[in-house]
Amino acid sequence: MLERLNGNYFARRAFDRYATWAIVALAAFLRLWNLGYPAKLVFDETYYVKDAWTLWNTGAEKSWPDGYNSNFENGNVWGYLPDPAFVVHPPLGKWIIGFGMWLFGAENPVSWRISTAVLGVASVFLIMVIARQLFKSPAYALIAGFLLAIDGHAIVLSRTALLDNILGFFALLAFYFLLRDQQNRNISKVIWARPWLIAAGATLGAAASVKWSGLYFLAAFGLYVVISETLARRRAEQANWAFAGLIDSGLATFLLMVPIAIATYIATWSGWLISGGGYDANWAETNPASGFWAWVPKPIQSLWHYHQEAYGFHVNLHTPHSYQSNPLTWLLSTRPTSFFYEGLSNGQDGCTSTSGCSSAITALGNPFIWLPATAALLFLLVWFIRQRDRVSGLILLGLAGGYLPWLAFTSRTVFQFYAIAFLPWMLLALTYVLKIYRDLSAAKTRAMKVTLAYLGLTFAASLFFMPIWIGTWVPFWYWQLHMWLPSWI
């Protein structure tokens, strides 16, 4: 009996120690294996990879000759022009992509994607740390990490040199800092020594430095701090709780988060500011300002003008695209983005299928994860309203920052893969509902068996969809088996 107890103890201890790293290893394998395929610039890599390389080497994005992709893919990576390029996203994401290119050589397609892949793996570890804090359960932290590790949307975005996975990492990291800050908050007085809140502000500044949609997370997280602390003062029956909360907490939160976010954002533009070779970098020299603006340094005037032009591009972006999708459909993943597709005829380059062969990379989420996760979000919304459950509110906060603002842009040209920025909160919602199911179940052992069976189903589905996530060559008829909806094609 004693030997059995000791065996269980050591098995449990080994599980607690190594299970997290096993999931991280699984995530790393799915994101790093054959990362250099295809050795072609897929989808918007045509912009971000080449912009990243010129940014890293000159301090600003430069133009390339028309039709230069094939030259770049063949290793001719130095053919950029001296003319600046007009780009509409801030530089940090491209600095990060460029670091990988510098590290492994821009001629190697692995270098284009290694940075996003590493951050994708880091996000899997991070969601487990966050889930452990939220749920106080190592087991459900592992479930959250497992779901993110095997989901196709997360895998594809981690294996592609786009900006959105980088944005999602910074948003998730800022959420972790926010949770740490809220663990130590003190509503009895204004506290200025809040390093975790400052860290959240800096990280959200980094998120906005990848894509401006990071500002939505900054607004959502900052408002949460103010509102939650004001309500906490009310529950504590403090005198003048509303005034103290909105003024004291509001002012402190603003000063602790916003200036550091702005400073972080401007710092990421240092290459553009210092090199003087970026688009519109010398605009203020030929357009002298008057009044207040005359006192502003000319590089900042030029940077502000550049931002006005980029903003104009974004708000007027209505060019039709075959893979654009309405944000109202994102939670159901009804129009995934095809990043890459090539086909071969029977007998061509080793294809032996009479129907032909296909290699596809489609940013399609695992339907056995996404549909239950969407249902879980609706459940948590009702649960939060009825129970005033803090954990539900925190999970929904991620959706408030990452998804709700896009509902105001249903007529713009936007894409399903933007959802990677808030996918972790969808998976946290699903994990939390699984935990609630077990906690409320009279037969907890049976509930855990049902949960494990569900996780097995999701893993089997991921194995089935894996070829169209990583570009494996398969018979055309087998590719068609994965296209369950006409809108997936």
TABELTA-V292717 format. One record per backbone hydrogen bond with DSSP energy under -1.0 kcal/mol. NH is the residue of the N-H (numbers start at 1). CO is the residue of the C=O. Records with the same first field share a line. If there is no record, write none. Layout:
BEGIN
NH=CO ; CO
END
This chain:
BEGIN
5=1
6=2
7=3
8=4
9=5
10=6
11=7
12=8
13=9
14=10
15=11
16=12
17=13
18=14
19=15
22=18
23=19
24=20
25=21
26=22
27=23
28=24
29=25
30=26
31=27
32=28
33=29
35=32
37=34
40=38
45=42
46=43
47=44
48=44
49=45
51=47
52=48
53=49
54=50
55=51
56=52
57=53
58=54
59=55
63=83
68=65
72=68
73=69
74=70
75=72
76=71
77=75
81=63
85=61
92=209
95=91
96=92
97=93
98=94
99=95
100=96
101=97
102=98
103=99
104=100
105=101
108=105
111=108
114=110
117=113
118=114
119=115
120=116
121=117
122=118
123=119
124=120
125=121
126=122
127=123
128=124
129=125
130=126
131=127
132=128
133=129
134=130
135=131
136=132
141=137
142=138
143=139
144=140
145=141
146=142
147=143
148=144
149=145
150=146
155=151
156=152
157=153
158=154
159=155
162=160
167=163
168=164
169=165
170=166
171=167
172=168
173=169
174=170
175=171
176=172
177=173
178=174
179=175
180=176
181=177
182=178
183=179
184=181
194=192
198=194
199=195
200=196
201=197
202=198
203=199
204=200
205=201
206=202
207=203
208=204
209=205
210=207
211=207
214=211
215=212
216=213
218=214
219=215
220=216
221=217
222=218
223=219
224=220
225=221
226=222
227=223
228=224
229=225
230=226
231=227
232=228
233=229
234=230
235=231
236=232
237=234
238=233
241=238
244=240
245=241
246=242
247=243
248=244
249=244
250=245
251=247
252=248
253=249
254=250
255=251
256=252
257=253
258=254
261=257
262=258
263=259
264=260
265=261
266=262
267=263
268=264
269=266
270=267
273=269
274=270
275=271
276=272
281=278
283=280
294=291
295=292
301=297
302=298
303=299
304=300
305=301
306=302
307=303
308=304
309=305
310=306
311=307
312=308
313=309
314=310
315=311
316=312
317=314
318=316
324=321
325=414
329=326
330=327
332=329
333=330
334=329
339=361
340=361
342=359
344=357
347=351
348=345
351=348
356=353
357=344
358=474
359=342
361=340
362=468
363=337
364=362
369=366
370=366
371=367
373=369
374=370
375=371
376=372
377=373
378=374
379=375
380=376
381=377
382=378
383=379
384=380
385=381
386=382
387=383
388=384
393=389
394=390
395=391
396=392
397=393
400=396
401=397
402=398
403=399
404=399
406=403
407=404
408=405
409=406
412=409
413=317
414=412
418=415
419=416
420=417
421=418
422=419
423=419
426=422
427=423
428=424
429=425
430=426
431=427
432=428
433=429
434=430
435=431
436=432
437=433
438=434
439=435
440=436
447=443
448=444
449=445
450=446
451=447
452=448
453=449
454=450
455=451
456=452
457=453
458=454
459=455
460=456
461=457
462=458
463=459
464=460
465=461
466=462
468=465
469=466
470=466
471=360
472=467
474=358
476=356
479=475
480=476
481=477
482=479
483=480
484=482
488=485
489=486
END
